[in-house]
Amino acid sequence: MSPRASSGARGENRDKLNLTVTPTAKANLSVMASQRNLSVSELIEQIARQEISLNPGSKVTERILGELVVELEDQLADIEEEIQLLQRKRDRLKGRRDRFTRMFTEIQQQLSEQSEER
């Protein structure tokens, strides 16, 4: 069994792993990691967990896009529900406005009639 490394951000202990790669592969890993602001160790972790896709058409990319579609659909449903609530509120406010307008008109007419009587 490999010695344990420090606990990771995912709540799991990390196992130490020694890799042997060519200098070119090592350089490529360093570049890929720095492009993502990650250590090489974290880059390999994310690749192994399929959090980073190496192939644009991979199942990981499809899964991530699928999750994004579901999230966007949920947000759209929330927005549609909010629109319906706002439309009902608008309708209630229009009704109140119409009632107040009628009351105002009636009061103006009464005042006008009272002025004429004097």
C-alpha positions as CSV (number, residue, x, y, z in Angstrom):
1,M,0.0,0.0,0.0
2,S,1.2,3.5,-0.9
3,P,1.9,6.0,1.9
4,R,-0.9,8.5,2.5
5,A,-0.6,12.1,1.4
6,S,-2.5,15.0,2.9
7,S,-6.3,15.1,2.8
8,G,-7.7,16.6,-0.4
9,A,-10.5,19.1,-0.9
10,R,-12.9,16.3,-1.7
11,G,-12.7,14.9,1.9
12,E,-10.6,11.9,0.9
13,N,-7.1,11.1,1.9
14,R,-4.8,11.0,-1.1
15,D,-2.5,8.1,-2.0
16,K,0.9,8.8,-3.2
17,L,1.5,7.8,-6.8
18,N,4.8,7.7,-8.7
19,L,4.6,8.0,-12.5
20,T,7.2,7.5,-15.1
21,V,6.7,9.6,-18.2
22,T,8.8,11.0,-21.0
23,P,10.1,14.6,-20.7
24,T,7.6,15.6,-23.4
25,A,4.7,14.2,-21.5
26,K,5.9,15.8,-18.3
27,A,6.2,19.2,-20.1
28,N,2.7,18.7,-21.6
29,L,1.2,17.9,-18.2
30,S,2.8,21.0,-16.7
31,V,1.4,23.2,-19.5
32,M,-2.1,21.7,-19.2
33,A,-2.0,22.2,-15.4
34,S,-0.8,25.8,-15.7
35,Q,-3.5,26.6,-18.3
36,R,-6.1,25.6,-15.7
37,N,-4.3,27.1,-12.7
38,L,-3.8,23.6,-11.2
39,S,-0.9,21.6,-10.0
40,V,0.0,18.5,-12.1
41,S,-1.2,16.4,-9.2
42,E,-4.7,18.1,-9.2
43,L,-4.8,17.9,-13.1
44,I,-4.3,14.1,-13.0
45,E,-6.8,13.9,-10.2
46,Q,-9.4,15.8,-12.2
47,I,-8.7,13.8,-15.4
48,A,-9.0,10.5,-13.4
49,R,-12.3,11.7,-11.9
50,Q,-13.4,12.6,-15.5
51,E,-13.8,16.2,-14.4
52,I,-11.5,17.3,-17.2
53,S,-12.1,16.1,-20.7
54,L,-9.2,15.3,-22.9
55,N,-11.5,14.6,-25.9
56,P,-14.1,17.2,-26.9
57,G,-16.6,14.5,-27.9
58,S,-16.0,12.4,-24.8
59,K,-18.7,11.1,-22.4
60,V,-17.4,13.5,-19.8
61,T,-18.1,16.5,-22.1
62,E,-21.5,15.1,-22.9
63,R,-22.3,14.6,-19.2
64,I,-21.2,18.1,-18.3
65,L,-23.2,19.6,-21.2
66,G,-26.2,17.4,-20.2
67,E,-25.9,18.8,-16.6
68,L,-25.8,22.3,-18.0
69,V,-28.9,21.7,-20.1
70,V,-30.7,20.4,-17.1
71,E,-29.6,23.4,-15.0
72,L,-30.7,25.8,-17.7
73,E,-34.0,24.1,-18.1
74,D,-34.6,24.4,-14.3
75,Q,-33.7,28.1,-14.4
76,L,-36.0,28.6,-17.4
77,A,-38.8,26.9,-15.5
78,D,-38.2,29.1,-12.5
79,I,-38.2,32.2,-14.8
80,E,-41.4,31.1,-16.4
81,E,-43.0,30.6,-13.0
82,E,-41.8,34.1,-11.9
83,I,-43.2,35.6,-15.1
84,Q,-46.6,34.0,-14.4
85,L,-46.6,35.4,-10.8
86,L,-45.7,38.8,-12.0
87,Q,-48.4,38.7,-14.7
88,R,-51.0,37.8,-12.0
89,K,-49.7,40.6,-9.8
90,R,-49.8,43.0,-12.8
91,D,-53.5,42.0,-13.4
92,R,-54.3,42.6,-9.7
93,L,-52.6,46.0,-9.8
94,K,-54.5,46.9,-13.0
95,G,-57.8,46.0,-11.2
96,R,-56.9,48.2,-8.2
97,R,-55.9,51.0,-10.5
98,D,-59.2,50.8,-12.3
99,R,-61.1,50.8,-9.0
100,F,-59.2,53.8,-7.7
101,T,-59.7,55.6,-11.1
102,R,-63.5,55.0,-10.8
103,M,-63.5,56.2,-7.2
104,F,-61.5,59.3,-8.1
105,T,-63.8,60.0,-11.0
106,E,-66.9,59.6,-8.8
107,I,-65.4,61.9,-6.1
108,Q,-64.6,64.5,-8.7
109,Q,-68.1,64.3,-10.0
110,Q,-69.6,64.7,-6.5
111,L,-67.3,67.7,-5.8
112,S,-68.3,69.2,-9.1
113,E,-72.0,68.7,-8.4
114,Q,-71.6,70.2,-4.9
115,S,-69.8,73.2,-6.3
116,E,-72.6,73.7,-8.8
117,E,-75.2,73.5,-6.1
118,R,-73.6,76.4,-4.2
